[in-house]
Amino acid sequence: MSDSSLAFEKVFEEVGWIAKWEARGEARGIAVGEARGEARGEEKGRQESILEIARKMKEAGRPFSEIMEFTGLPIDAIERI
């Protein structure tokens, strides 16, 4: 093989490896992004549930101190519900 053929082989080999690394990085990035999105969705759902519980407790006439104790919400958030 000529020197130029070896040089091209080396370049193609390196490009192939770079493409594989990039693909792996994209796959990892997607997985991490999905996990982050899922965690954010779970947290949002949890917060919505807490607000719903607080709303029901407030409608039932429970004292704010009790709503604060069970939900962990500050008094100003309970007042806004």
N, CA, C and O atoms as a CHARMM CRD file, in Angstrom:
* protein
*
  324
    1    1 MET  N      0.83800  -1.19200   0.00000 PROA 1      0.00000
    2    1 MET  CA     0.00000   0.00000   0.00000 PROA 1      0.00000
    3    1 MET  C      0.87200   1.24100   0.00000 PROA 1      0.00000
    4    1 MET  O      1.95700   1.26300   0.58100 PROA 1      0.00000
    5    2 SER  N      0.38300   2.25200  -0.65200 PROA 2      0.00000
    6    2 SER  CA     1.13900   3.48900  -0.68500 PROA 2      0.00000
    7    2 SER  C      0.91400   4.26700   0.59900 PROA 2      0.00000
    8    2 SER  O     -0.01000   3.97900   1.36100 PROA 2      0.00000
    9    3 ASP  N      1.75200   5.23800   0.82600 PROA 3      0.00000
   10    3 ASP  CA     1.63000   6.09000   2.01500 PROA 3      0.00000
   11    3 ASP  C      0.30300   6.83800   2.03700 PROA 3      0.00000
   12    3 ASP  O     -0.29700   7.02300   3.09500 PROA 3      0.00000
   13    4 SER  N     -0.15200   7.26900   0.85200 PROA 4      0.00000
   14    4 SER  CA    -1.42000   8.01000   0.80800 PROA 4      0.00000
   15    4 SER  C     -2.60000   7.08900   1.12700 PROA 4      0.00000
   16    4 SER  O     -3.57300   7.53100   1.73900 PROA 4      0.00000
   17    5 SER  N     -2.53400   5.83900   0.73000 PROA 5      0.00000
   18    5 SER  CA    -3.60100   4.88300   1.04600 PROA 5      0.00000
   19    5 SER  C     -3.66600   4.65200   2.54800 PROA 5      0.00000
   20    5 SER  O     -4.75100   4.59600   3.12700 PROA 5      0.00000
   21    6 LEU  N     -2.51500   4.52000   3.17200 PROA 6      0.00000
   22    6 LEU  CA    -2.48100   4.33500   4.62100 PROA 6      0.00000
   23    6 LEU  C     -3.01300   5.56600   5.34200 PROA 6      0.00000
   24    6 LEU  O     -3.69700   5.45400   6.36000 PROA 6      0.00000
   25    7 ALA  N     -2.69700   6.73300   4.81100 PROA 7      0.00000
   26    7 ALA  CA    -3.16800   7.97100   5.41700 PROA 7      0.00000
   27    7 ALA  C     -4.68800   8.04400   5.33600 PROA 7      0.00000
   28    7 ALA  O     -5.34300   8.42200   6.30800 PROA 7      0.00000
   29    8 PHE  N     -5.26000   7.68100   4.17500 PROA 8      0.00000
   30    8 PHE  CA    -6.71100   7.68900   4.03600 PROA 8      0.00000
   31    8 PHE  C     -7.36600   6.67300   4.96500 PROA 8      0.00000
   32    8 PHE  O     -8.39500   6.95200   5.57900 PROA 8      0.00000
   33    9 GLU  N     -6.75800   5.49000   5.06000 PROA 9      0.00000
   34    9 GLU  CA    -7.29500   4.46900   5.97000 PROA 9      0.00000
   35    9 GLU  C     -7.32300   4.99000   7.40700 PROA 9      0.00000
   36    9 GLU  O     -8.29500   4.79300   8.13500 PROA 9      0.00000
   37   10 LYS  N     -6.25600   5.64600   7.79000 PROA 10     0.00000
   38   10 LYS  CA    -6.15700   6.19200   9.14100 PROA 10     0.00000
   39   10 LYS  C     -7.23900   7.24600   9.37400 PROA 10     0.00000
   40   10 LYS  O     -7.86800   7.26400  10.43200 PROA 10     0.00000
   41   11 VAL  N     -7.45600   8.11800   8.40000 PROA 11     0.00000
   42   11 VAL  CA    -8.47700   9.15700   8.51900 PROA 11     0.00000
   43   11 VAL  C     -9.85700   8.52400   8.62500 PROA 11     0.00000
   44   11 VAL  O    -10.65500   8.91100   9.47900 PROA 11     0.00000
   45   12 PHE  N    -10.14400   7.54800   7.75900 PROA 12     0.00000
   46   12 PHE  CA   -11.46300   6.91100   7.80200 PROA 12     0.00000
   47   12 PHE  C    -11.67800   6.18400   9.12100 PROA 12     0.00000
   48   12 PHE  O    -12.77700   6.19000   9.67500 PROA 12     0.00000
   49   13 GLU  N    -10.62200   5.56100   9.61400 PROA 13     0.00000
   50   13 GLU  CA   -10.72200   4.87200  10.89300 PROA 13     0.00000
   51   13 GLU  C    -11.05200   5.87800  12.00000 PROA 13     0.00000
   52   13 GLU  O    -11.92500   5.63200  12.83200 PROA 13     0.00000
   53   14 GLU  N    -10.35000   7.00400  12.00000 PROA 14     0.00000
   54   14 GLU  CA   -10.58300   8.02600  13.01600 PROA 14     0.00000
   55   14 GLU  C    -11.97800   8.62700  12.88800 PROA 14     0.00000
   56   14 GLU  O    -12.65400   8.85600  13.89100 PROA 14     0.00000
   57   15 VAL  N    -12.40100   8.87600  11.67300 PROA 15     0.00000
   58   15 VAL  CA   -13.73600   9.43500  11.45500 PROA 15     0.00000
   59   15 VAL  C    -14.79300   8.44000  11.93200 PROA 15     0.00000
   60   15 VAL  O    -15.79000   8.83000  12.54000 PROA 15     0.00000
   61   16 GLY  N    -14.57400   7.16800  11.65800 PROA 16     0.00000
   62   16 GLY  CA   -15.51200   6.13700  12.11700 PROA 16     0.00000
   63   16 GLY  C    -15.62600   6.12700  13.62700 PROA 16     0.00000
   64   16 GLY  O    -16.72200   6.02500  14.17700 PROA 16     0.00000
   65   17 TRP  N    -14.49600   6.23200  14.28900 PROA 17     0.00000
   66   17 TRP  CA   -14.52800   6.24500  15.75000 PROA 17     0.00000
   67   17 TRP  C    -15.20400   7.49600  16.27600 PROA 17     0.00000
   68   17 TRP  O    -15.95600   7.43800  17.24900 PROA 17     0.00000
   69   18 ILE  N    -14.94000   8.62300  15.64000 PROA 18     0.00000
   70   18 ILE  CA   -15.56900   9.87300  16.06400 PROA 18     0.00000
   71   18 ILE  C    -17.08800   9.76100  15.91500 PROA 18     0.00000
   72   18 ILE  O    -17.83600  10.17800  16.79900 PROA 18     0.00000
   73   19 ALA  N    -17.54000   9.19500  14.79000 PROA 19     0.00000
   74   19 ALA  CA   -18.98200   9.03500  14.57800 PROA 19     0.00000
   75   19 ALA  C    -19.58700   8.13700  15.65300 PROA 19     0.00000
   76   19 ALA  O    -20.68100   8.40600  16.14800 PROA 19     0.00000
   77   20 LYS  N    -18.87400   7.07300  16.01000 PROA 20     0.00000
   78   20 LYS  CA   -19.37200   6.17100  17.05900 PROA 20     0.00000
   79   20 LYS  C    -19.44800   6.90000  18.39700 PROA 20     0.00000
   80   20 LYS  O    -20.42600   6.75400  19.13000 PROA 20     0.00000
   81   21 TRP  N    -18.42500   7.67800  18.71600 PROA 21     0.00000
   82   21 TRP  CA   -18.42200   8.43200  19.98000 PROA 21     0.00000
   83   21 TRP  C    -19.55100   9.45200  19.99900 PROA 21     0.00000
   84   21 TRP  O    -20.23100   9.62500  21.01100 PROA 21     0.00000
   85   22 GLU  N    -19.74300  10.13300  18.85700 PROA 22     0.00000
   86   22 GLU  CA   -20.81800  11.11500  18.79100 PROA 22     0.00000
   87   22 GLU  C    -22.17600  10.44700  18.96000 PROA 22     0.00000
   88   22 GLU  O    -23.04600  10.97500  19.65200 PROA 22     0.00000
   89   23 ALA  N    -22.36200   9.29800  18.33600 PROA 23     0.00000
   90   23 ALA  CA   -23.62800   8.57800  18.46100 PROA 23     0.00000
   91   23 ALA  C    -23.85900   8.15000  19.90400 PROA 23     0.00000
   92   23 ALA  O    -24.97100   8.25700  20.42100 PROA 23     0.00000
   93   24 ARG  N    -22.82400   7.67300  20.54000 PROA 24     0.00000
   94   24 ARG  CA   -22.96000   7.28000  21.94200 PROA 24     0.00000
   95   24 ARG  C    -23.29600   8.48700  22.81000 PROA 24     0.00000
   96   24 ARG  O    -24.14300   8.40300  23.69900 PROA 24     0.00000
   97   25 GLY  N    -22.63700   9.60100  22.55100 PROA 25     0.00000
   98   25 GLY  CA   -22.89600  10.81800  23.31000 PROA 25     0.00000
   99   25 GLY  C    -24.31700  11.31400  23.10700 PROA 25     0.00000
  100   25 GLY  O    -24.96400  11.75000  24.05900 PROA 25     0.00000
  101   26 GLU  N    -24.81200  11.25200  21.86500 PROA 26     0.00000
  102   26 GLU  CA   -26.18700  11.66500  21.60300 PROA 26     0.00000
  103   26 GLU  C    -27.15700  10.74100  22.31800 PROA 26     0.00000
  104   26 GLU  O    -28.13600  11.20300  22.90400 PROA 26     0.00000
  105   27 ALA  N    -26.89800   9.45200  22.27700 PROA 27     0.00000
  106   27 ALA  CA   -27.78600   8.49800  22.94900 PROA 27     0.00000
  107   27 ALA  C    -27.79300   8.76200  24.44900 PROA 27     0.00000
  108   27 ALA  O    -28.84900   8.74000  25.08100 PROA 27     0.00000
  109   28 ARG  N    -26.64000   9.00700  25.00700 PROA 28     0.00000
  110   28 ARG  CA   -26.56700   9.31700  26.43200 PROA 28     0.00000
  111   28 ARG  C    -27.26500  10.63200  26.74000 PROA 28     0.00000
  112   28 ARG  O    -27.95900  10.76200  27.74800 PROA 28     0.00000
  113   29 GLY  N    -27.07100  11.60400  25.85700 PROA 29     0.00000
  114   29 GLY  CA   -27.71000  12.90600  26.04700 PROA 29     0.00000
  115   29 GLY  C    -29.22100  12.79900  26.01500 PROA 29     0.00000
  116   29 GLY  O    -29.91300  13.44500  26.80200 PROA 29     0.00000
  117   30 ILE  N    -29.73300  11.98400  25.10500 PROA 30     0.00000
  118   30 ILE  CA   -31.17800  11.78200  25.02000 PROA 30     0.00000
  119   30 ILE  C    -31.67200  11.09800  26.28500 PROA 30     0.00000
  120   30 ILE  O    -32.68900  11.49700  26.85300 PROA 30     0.00000
  121   31 ALA  N    -30.96100  10.07300  26.72400 PROA 31     0.00000
  122   31 ALA  CA   -31.37500   9.35300  27.93100 PROA 31     0.00000
  123   31 ALA  C    -31.35900  10.27400  29.14500 PROA 31     0.00000
  124   31 ALA  O    -32.27300  10.24200  29.96800 PROA 31     0.00000
  125   32 VAL  N    -30.32700  11.08800  29.25200 PROA 32     0.00000
  126   32 VAL  CA   -30.23700  12.02800  30.38100 PROA 32     0.00000
  127   32 VAL  C    -31.34900  13.05800  30.28300 PROA 32     0.00000
  128   32 VAL  O    -31.98000  13.39000  31.28600 PROA 32     0.00000
  129   33 GLY  N    -31.59200  13.56300  29.08900 PROA 33     0.00000
  130   33 GLY  CA   -32.66500  14.54300  28.89400 PROA 33     0.00000
  131   33 GLY  C    -34.02400  13.96400  29.22700 PROA 33     0.00000
  132   33 GLY  O    -34.84900  14.63000  29.85200 PROA 33     0.00000
  133   34 GLU  N    -34.26400  12.72200  28.81100 PROA 34     0.00000
  134   34 GLU  CA   -35.53700  12.07700  29.12700 PROA 34     0.00000
  135   34 GLU  C    -35.68400  11.89400  30.62700 PROA 34     0.00000
  136   34 GLU  O    -36.76200  12.11400  31.18000 PROA 34     0.00000
  137   35 ALA  N    -34.61000  11.49200  31.28500 PROA 35     0.00000
  138   35 ALA  CA   -34.65800  11.29500  32.73700 PROA 35     0.00000
  139   35 ALA  C    -34.92600  12.61800  33.44800 PROA 35     0.00000
  140   35 ALA  O    -35.69300  12.67000  34.40900 PROA 35     0.00000
  141   36 ARG  N    -34.29000  13.68000  32.97000 PROA 36     0.00000
  142   36 ARG  CA   -34.52000  14.99400  33.58100 PROA 36     0.00000
  143   36 ARG  C    -35.95900  15.43800  33.36400 PROA 36     0.00000
  144   36 ARG  O    -36.60400  15.94900  34.28000 PROA 36     0.00000
  145   37 GLY  N    -36.45800  15.24200  32.14900 PROA 37     0.00000
  146   37 GLY  CA   -37.83700  15.61700  31.84900 PROA 37     0.00000
  147   37 GLY  C    -38.82300  14.81900  32.68500 PROA 37     0.00000
  148   37 GLY  O    -39.82000  15.35000  33.17400 PROA 37     0.00000
  149   38 GLU  N    -38.52800  13.53900  32.84100 PROA 38     0.00000
  150   38 GLU  CA   -39.39100  12.68600  33.65400 PROA 38     0.00000
  151   38 GLU  C    -39.38000  13.14300  35.11200 PROA 38     0.00000
  152   38 GLU  O    -40.42500  13.19500  35.76100 PROA 38     0.00000
  153   39 ALA  N    -38.20800  13.46800  35.61400 PROA 39     0.00000
  154   39 ALA  CA   -38.09500  13.93300  37.00200 PROA 39     0.00000
  155   39 ALA  C    -38.85000  15.24600  37.18900 PROA 39     0.00000
  156   39 ALA  O    -39.52400  15.44400  38.20000 PROA 39     0.00000
  157   40 ARG  N    -38.73200  16.15400  36.19500 PROA 40     0.00000
  158   40 ARG  CA   -39.45700  17.43300  36.28900 PROA 40     0.00000
  159   40 ARG  C    -40.96500  17.19600  36.27400 PROA 40     0.00000
  160   40 ARG  O    -41.71000  17.84000  37.01200 PROA 40     0.00000
  161   41 GLY  N    -41.40600  16.26500  35.42700 PROA 41     0.00000
  162   41 GLY  CA   -42.82700  15.94600  35.36100 PROA 41     0.00000
  163   41 GLY  C    -43.33500  15.35200  36.66100 PROA 41     0.00000
  164   41 GLY  O    -44.42900  15.67700  37.12300 PROA 41     0.00000
  165   42 GLU  N    -42.53400  14.48100  37.24100 PROA 42     0.00000
  166   42 GLU  CA   -42.91700  13.88700  38.51800 PROA 42     0.00000
  167   42 GLU  C    -43.00100  14.95100  39.61000 PROA 42     0.00000
  168   42 GLU  O    -43.92700  14.94700  40.42100 PROA 42     0.00000
  169   43 GLU  N    -42.04500  15.84600  39.62500 PROA 43     0.00000
  170   43 GLU  CA   -42.03300  16.91700  40.62900 PROA 43     0.00000
  171   43 GLU  C    -43.23700  17.83900  40.43500 PROA 43     0.00000
  172   43 GLU  O    -43.87100  18.25100  41.40700 PROA 43     0.00000
  173   44 LYS  N    -43.54700  18.16000  39.18200 PROA 44     0.00000
  174   44 LYS  CA   -44.69800  19.01900  38.91300 PROA 44     0.00000
  175   44 LYS  C    -45.98400  18.32700  39.37700 PROA 44     0.00000
  176   44 LYS  O    -46.84700  18.96300  39.98100 PROA 44     0.00000
  177   45 GLY  N    -46.10800  17.04400  39.10100 PROA 45     0.00000
  178   45 GLY  CA   -47.27400  16.29000  39.54500 PROA 45     0.00000
  179   45 GLY  C    -47.38500  16.23900  41.05600 PROA 45     0.00000
  180   45 GLY  O    -48.47900  16.33200  41.61200 PROA 45     0.00000
  181   46 ARG  N    -46.25700  16.09200  41.71000 PROA 46     0.00000
  182   46 ARG  CA   -46.24400  16.06600  43.17100 PROA 46     0.00000
  183   46 ARG  C    -46.69900  17.41300  43.73000 PROA 46     0.00000
  184   46 ARG  O    -47.49300  17.46100  44.67000 PROA 46     0.00000
  185   47 GLN  N    -46.20300  18.49800  43.15900 PROA 47     0.00000
  186   47 GLN  CA   -46.59600  19.83500  43.61000 PROA 47     0.00000
  187   47 GLN  C    -48.08100  20.08400  43.37600 PROA 47     0.00000
  188   47 GLN  O    -48.75700  20.67000  44.22100 PROA 47     0.00000
  189   48 GLU  N    -48.58600  19.63700  42.22600 PROA 48     0.00000
  190   48 GLU  CA   -50.01400  19.80600  41.93700 PROA 48     0.00000
  191   48 GLU  C    -50.85800  19.02800  42.94200 PROA 48     0.00000
  192   48 GLU  O    -51.90600  19.50600  43.37500 PROA 48     0.00000
  193   49 SER  N    -50.40800  17.84000  43.31000 PROA 49     0.00000
  194   49 SER  CA   -51.13200  17.03700  44.30300 PROA 49     0.00000
  195   49 SER  C    -51.15500  17.72500  45.66500 PROA 49     0.00000
  196   49 SER  O    -52.18100  17.74300  46.34500 PROA 49     0.00000
  197   50 ILE  N    -50.02800  18.28500  46.04800 PROA 50     0.00000
  198   50 ILE  CA   -49.95400  18.99300  47.32700 PROA 50     0.00000
  199   50 ILE  C    -50.91000  20.18400  47.32900 PROA 50     0.00000
  200   50 ILE  O    -51.60600  20.42300  48.31600 PROA 50     0.00000
  201   51 LEU  N    -50.94300  20.92600  46.22900 PROA 51     0.00000
  202   51 LEU  CA   -51.84500  22.08400  46.14500 PROA 51     0.00000
  203   51 LEU  C    -53.30400  21.63600  46.19100 PROA 51     0.00000
  204   51 LEU  O    -54.13400  22.30000  46.81300 PROA 51     0.00000
  205   52 GLU  N    -53.61900  20.53600  45.55100 PROA 52     0.00000
  206   52 GLU  CA   -54.98700  20.01900  45.56000 PROA 52     0.00000
  207   52 GLU  C    -55.39400  19.59800  46.97000 PROA 52     0.00000
  208   52 GLU  O    -56.51200  19.87300  47.40700 PROA 52     0.00000
  209   53 ILE  N    -54.50000  18.94200  47.66900 PROA 53     0.00000
  210   53 ILE  CA   -54.77700  18.54400  49.05700 PROA 53     0.00000
  211   53 ILE  C    -55.00300  19.78100  49.91800 PROA 53     0.00000
  212   53 ILE  O    -55.93800  19.82800  50.71800 PROA 53     0.00000
  213   54 ALA  N    -54.14500  20.77800  49.75100 PROA 54     0.00000
  214   54 ALA  CA   -54.28200  22.01800  50.52500 PROA 54     0.00000
  215   54 ALA  C    -55.60600  22.70200  50.21100 PROA 54     0.00000
  216   54 ALA  O    -56.27500  23.20600  51.11300 PROA 54     0.00000
  217   55 ARG  N    -55.98500  22.72200  48.94300 PROA 55     0.00000
  218   55 ARG  CA   -57.25300  23.34600  48.54500 PROA 55     0.00000
  219   55 ARG  C    -58.43200  22.64700  49.21700 PROA 55     0.00000
  220   55 ARG  O    -59.33300  23.29700  49.74700 PROA 55     0.00000
  221   56 LYS  N    -58.41400  21.32200  49.18900 PROA 56     0.00000
  222   56 LYS  CA   -59.50300  20.55700  49.81000 PROA 56     0.00000
  223   56 LYS  C    -59.54600  20.77500  51.32600 PROA 56     0.00000
  224   56 LYS  O    -60.62000  20.89700  51.91500 PROA 56     0.00000
  225   57 MET  N    -58.37500  20.82300  51.94200 PROA 57     0.00000
  226   57 MET  CA   -58.32900  21.06300  53.39000 PROA 57     0.00000
  227   57 MET  C    -58.86600  22.45100  53.71600 PROA 57     0.00000
  228   57 MET  O    -59.59000  22.63400  54.69500 PROA 57     0.00000
  229   58 LYS  N    -58.50300  23.42600  52.88900 PROA 58     0.00000
  230   58 LYS  CA   -58.97000  24.80000  53.10700 PROA 58     0.00000
  231   58 LYS  C    -60.48200  24.86700  52.94300 PROA 58     0.00000
  232   58 LYS  O    -61.17000  25.49900  53.74500 PROA 58     0.00000
  233   59 GLU  N    -61.00500  24.20800  51.89400 PROA 59     0.00000
  234   59 GLU  CA   -62.45100  24.17600  51.67100 PROA 59     0.00000
  235   59 GLU  C    -63.17800  23.48300  52.82600 PROA 59     0.00000
  236   59 GLU  O    -64.31800  23.82500  53.14100 PROA 59     0.00000
  237   60 ALA  N    -62.52400  22.52000  53.44600 PROA 60     0.00000
  238   60 ALA  CA   -63.12800  21.79500  54.56700 PROA 60     0.00000
  239   60 ALA  C    -63.03900  22.58800  55.86400 PROA 60     0.00000
  240   60 ALA  O    -63.54600  22.15700  56.90000 PROA 60     0.00000
  241   61 GLY  N    -62.40200  23.73200  55.80400 PROA 61     0.00000
  242   61 GLY  CA   -62.32500  24.59300  56.98300 PROA 61     0.00000
  243   61 GLY  C    -61.21800  24.22800  57.95900 PROA 61     0.00000
  244   61 GLY  O    -61.26000  24.62100  59.12500 PROA 61     0.00000
  245   62 ARG  N    -60.22700  23.47800  57.48800 PROA 62     0.00000
  246   62 ARG  CA   -59.11200  23.11400  58.36700 PROA 62     0.00000
  247   62 ARG  C    -58.27000  24.34800  58.66200 PROA 62     0.00000
  248   62 ARG  O    -58.14000  25.22300  57.80500 PROA 62     0.00000
  249   63 PRO  N    -57.70400  24.43300  59.84400 PROA 63     0.00000
  250   63 PRO  CA   -56.86500  25.58800  60.18800 PROA 63     0.00000
  251   63 PRO  C    -55.59400  25.62500  59.32100 PROA 63     0.00000
  252   63 PRO  O    -55.03900  24.59300  58.94300 PROA 63     0.00000
  253   64 PHE  N    -55.16500  26.84600  59.02900 PROA 64     0.00000
  254   64 PHE  CA   -53.96600  27.01100  58.20500 PROA 64     0.00000
  255   64 PHE  C    -52.76200  26.29800  58.80900 PROA 64     0.00000
  256   64 PHE  O    -51.93800  25.74400  58.08100 PROA 64     0.00000
  257   65 SER  N    -52.65900  26.30700  60.12100 PROA 65     0.00000
  258   65 SER  CA   -51.51700  25.65200  60.76500 PROA 65     0.00000
  259   65 SER  C    -51.49900  24.15300  60.44200 PROA 65     0.00000
  260   65 SER  O    -50.43200  23.56500  60.27000 PROA 65     0.00000
  261   66 GLU  N    -52.67600  23.54500  60.36300 PROA 66     0.00000
  262   66 GLU  CA   -52.76800  22.12200  60.03700 PROA 66     0.00000
  263   66 GLU  C    -52.41900  21.88400  58.56400 PROA 66     0.00000
  264   66 GLU  O    -51.72300  20.92300  58.23200 PROA 66     0.00000
  265   67 ILE  N    -52.90100  22.75400  57.69600 PROA 67     0.00000
  266   67 ILE  CA   -52.59100  22.63000  56.25800 PROA 67     0.00000
  267   67 ILE  C    -51.08600  22.76700  56.04800 PROA 67     0.00000
  268   67 ILE  O    -50.48300  22.02400  55.27400 PROA 67     0.00000
  269   68 MET  N    -50.49400  23.72600  56.74700 PROA 68     0.00000
  270   68 MET  CA   -49.04200  23.92000  56.65000 PROA 68     0.00000
  271   68 MET  C    -48.30400  22.67900  57.12400 PROA 68     0.00000
  272   68 MET  O    -47.33100  22.25600  56.50000 PROA 68     0.00000
  273   69 GLU  N    -48.75700  22.09900  58.21400 PROA 69     0.00000
  274   69 GLU  CA   -48.09700  20.92000  58.78100 PROA 69     0.00000
  275   69 GLU  C    -48.15400  19.74100  57.81600 PROA 69     0.00000
  276   69 GLU  O    -47.14800  19.05900  57.62200 PROA 69     0.00000
  277   70 PHE  N    -49.31100  19.49100  57.20900 PROA 70     0.00000
  278   70 PHE  CA   -49.47700  18.31900  56.35800 PROA 70     0.00000
  279   70 PHE  C    -48.92700  18.48300  54.94600 PROA 70     0.00000
  280   70 PHE  O    -48.52700  17.49900  54.32300 PROA 70     0.00000
  281   71 THR  N    -48.90200  19.71300  54.43300 PROA 71     0.00000
  282   71 THR  CA   -48.45300  19.91700  53.05300 PROA 71     0.00000
  283   71 THR  C    -47.05500  20.49900  52.94600 PROA 71     0.00000
  284   71 THR  O    -46.38800  20.33400  51.92500 PROA 71     0.00000
  285   72 GLY  N    -46.60700  21.18100  53.99800 PROA 72     0.00000
  286   72 GLY  CA   -45.30800  21.83200  53.94000 PROA 72     0.00000
  287   72 GLY  C    -45.34600  23.16400  53.20800 PROA 72     0.00000
  288   72 GLY  O    -44.30500  23.78100  52.98200 PROA 72     0.00000
  289   73 LEU  N    -46.53800  23.60900  52.83900 PROA 73     0.00000
  290   73 LEU  CA   -46.67100  24.88600  52.13100 PROA 73     0.00000
  291   73 LEU  C    -46.58300  26.05600  53.10000 PROA 73     0.00000
  292   73 LEU  O    -47.02200  25.94800  54.24500 PROA 73     0.00000
  293   74 PRO  N    -46.02100  27.16600  52.65300 PROA 74     0.00000
  294   74 PRO  CA   -46.01100  28.36500  53.49600 PROA 74     0.00000
  295   74 PRO  C    -47.41100  28.98700  53.52900 PROA 74     0.00000
  296   74 PRO  O    -48.22900  28.73400  52.64400 PROA 74     0.00000
  297   75 ILE  N    -47.67100  29.77300  54.51900 PROA 75     0.00000
  298   75 ILE  CA   -49.00400  30.35700  54.71200 PROA 75     0.00000
  299   75 ILE  C    -49.43500  31.21200  53.53400 PROA 75     0.00000
  300   75 ILE  O    -50.61500  31.21800  53.18100 PROA 75     0.00000
  301   76 ASP  N    -48.50000  31.94200  52.91000 PROA 76     0.00000
  302   76 ASP  CA   -48.89500  32.80400  51.77800 PROA 76     0.00000
  303   76 ASP  C    -49.37700  31.97500  50.58800 PROA 76     0.00000
  304   76 ASP  O    -50.26300  32.41300  49.85400 PROA 76     0.00000
  305   77 ALA  N    -48.81100  30.79300  50.38700 PROA 77     0.00000
  306   77 ALA  CA   -49.27000  29.92200  49.30200 PROA 77     0.00000
  307   77 ALA  C    -50.67400  29.39000  49.59500 PROA 77     0.00000
  308   77 ALA  O    -51.50400  29.27000  48.69400 PROA 77     0.00000
  309   78 ILE  N    -50.92300  29.07600  50.85700 PROA 78     0.00000
  310   78 ILE  CA   -52.24400  28.57700  51.25700 PROA 78     0.00000
  311   78 ILE  C    -53.29100  29.67500  51.10200 PROA 78     0.00000
  312   78 ILE  O    -54.41200  29.40300  50.67400 PROA 78     0.00000
  313   79 GLU  N    -52.94200  30.89500  51.44000 PROA 79     0.00000
  314   79 GLU  CA   -53.86600  32.02300  51.29500 PROA 79     0.00000
  315   79 GLU  C    -54.24900  32.25400  49.84500 PROA 79     0.00000
  316   79 GLU  O    -55.37700  32.65800  49.56200 PROA 79     0.00000
  317   80 ARG  N    -53.32000  32.00300  48.91000 PROA 80     0.00000
  318   80 ARG  CA   -53.57500  32.23900  47.48600 PROA 80     0.00000
  319   80 ARG  C    -54.43400  31.15700  46.84800 PROA 80     0.00000
  320   80 ARG  O    -54.96000  31.35100  45.75200 PROA 80     0.00000
  321   81 ILE  N    -54.58000  30.03600  47.51200 PROA 81     0.00000
  322   81 ILE  CA   -55.33500  28.91500  46.93000 PROA 81     0.00000
  323   81 ILE  C    -56.80900  29.25300  46.89700 PROA 81     0.00000
  324   81 ILE  O    -57.61700  28.44200  46.44400 PROA 81     0.00000
